[in-house]
Amino acid sequence: MSDEGWGKAATADIELRERRGGGAGSRDIAGAVGAQSMTARLWRFGPGDAMPLHRHRSQEELYNLVSGGPQTMQVGSQEIQVEDGDWVRVSKDTPRRILNVTDRDAAWLVIGAPPGEGITDGVRLDPETLEEIPR
């Protein structure tokens, strides 16, 4: 980040980190440009990859399907189809997950605010009961 209150980074220079256990990977865009009041990650979901069902303690999120559509997203009790360029807003308490049930890679931009407690702001949920899964 510059001393003038802005930051710039090339996507290719931001490390692509896979989730523990494999699967989808993401680039911490917000961290790379020094954002302090939001999170922004560029996610890559390969065929068959899925995000764990979760909600957040404090973070509202915007999801944008950049490429690879149509894709499936579970929001609350519904599965919705998302096309390239579509935006989906999800409140902090609403269960959500991305499901790539296609044969192609998908790229998603996910923006959240406030940043919350980092990775621990997300609360994993049991898909059957919607009860919290302890970390």
C-alpha positions in Angstrom: 0.0 0.0 0.0 1.2 3.5 -0.7 1.6 6.1 2.0 -1.1 8.1 0.2 -4.0 5.8 1.2 -4.2 3.5 -1.8 -2.8 0.2 -3.0 -2.2 -1.7 -6.3 -1.3 -5.3 -7.0 -1.2 -7.5 -10.1 -3.3 -10.6 -9.7 -0.4 -12.8 -11.0 1.8 -11.5 -8.1 -0.7 -12.5 -5.4 -0.1 -16.0 -4.1 -2.8 -18.5 -4.9 -3.4 -20.5 -1.7 -5.4 -23.7 -1.7 -7.7 -24.5 1.2 -6.4 -26.9 3.8 -7.1 -30.4 2.5 -7.1 -29.2 -1.1 -9.9 -28.0 -3.3 -10.7 -24.4 -4.1 -7.8 -21.8 -3.9 -7.9 -18.1 -3.4 -5.9 -14.9 -3.7 -6.1 -12.4 -0.8 -6.7 -9.2 -2.9 -7.6 -7.0 0.0 -4.4 -8.0 1.9 -2.2 -7.4 -1.1 -3.4 -3.8 -1.6 -3.5 -3.0 2.2 -7.3 -2.8 2.7 -8.3 -2.6 6.3 -12.1 -2.2 6.4 -13.0 -5.1 4.1 -11.9 -8.4 2.7 -11.7 -9.4 -0.9 -10.6 -12.7 -2.3 -10.5 -14.1 -5.8 -11.4 -17.7 -5.6 -10.8 -20.5 -8.1 -13.1 -23.5 -8.0 -12.2 -26.4 -10.1 -14.7 -29.0 -11.3 -16.2 -30.7 -8.2 -14.9 -28.2 -5.7 -17.2 -26.8 -3.1 -17.0 -24.3 -0.3 -18.1 -25.5 3.1 -21.5 -24.4 4.2 -21.0 -21.5 6.5 -22.3 -18.2 7.9 -20.4 -15.3 9.4 -20.3 -13.7 12.9 -20.0 -10.1 11.6 -19.4 -10.1 7.8 -21.9 -9.4 5.1 -20.6 -10.6 1.7 -20.9 -9.9 -2.0 -20.2 -12.7 -4.5 -19.5 -12.0 -8.1 -19.1 -14.9 -10.6 -16.2 -13.6 -12.8 -16.1 -16.6 -15.2 -17.0 -20.3 -15.6 -20.8 -19.8 -15.4 -23.4 -20.9 -14.9 -22.5 -22.0 -11.4 -24.5 -23.1 -8.4 -24.6 -21.4 -5.0 -26.6 -22.5 -2.0 -28.0 -19.5 -0.1 -30.2 -20.3 2.9 -32.3 -23.3 1.9 -32.2 -22.5 -1.9 -29.8 -23.5 -4.6 -29.5 -20.7 -7.1 -27.9 -20.5 -10.6 -25.4 -17.7 -11.0 -24.3 -16.5 -14.5 -21.0 -14.8 -15.3 -21.2 -11.2 -14.1 -24.0 -11.8 -11.6 -23.7 -10.4 -8.0 -25.2 -12.1 -4.9 -25.4 -10.3 -1.5 -25.5 -12.6 1.6 -26.2 -11.3 5.1 -23.9 -12.5 7.9 -26.4 -14.9 9.4 -27.5 -16.6 6.1 -25.9 -20.0 5.3 -24.0 -20.0 2.0 -21.6 -22.0 -0.2 -20.4 -22.2 -3.7 -20.8 -25.6 -5.5 -19.0 -26.2 -8.8 -20.9 -29.1 -10.3 -19.7 -28.3 -13.8 -16.7 -29.6 -15.8 -14.9 -26.2 -16.0 -13.1 -23.9 -13.6 -14.9 -21.0 -12.1 -13.6 -17.7 -10.8 -15.4 -15.8 -8.0 -14.7 -12.4 -6.5 -15.9 -12.4 -2.8 -16.0 -9.1 -0.9 -16.8 -8.9 2.8 -17.3 -6.1 5.3 -16.5 -5.5 8.1 -13.4 -7.7 8.0 -14.5 -9.4 11.3 -12.1 -11.8 13.0 -10.3 -13.0 9.9 -10.7 -16.7 9.1 -12.5 -17.3 12.4 -15.3 -14.9 11.4 -16.7 -17.8 9.3 -18.7 -20.4 11.1 -18.9 -23.8 9.4 -22.4 -25.4 9.5 -23.6 -29.0 9.3 -25.5 -29.2 6.0 -28.2 -31.5 7.5 -28.8 -29.7 10.8 -27.3 -26.2 10.1 -25.7 -26.5 13.6 -22.3 -25.0 14.1 -19.4 -27.4 13.6 -16.7 -26.6 16.2 -13.2 -25.7 15.0 
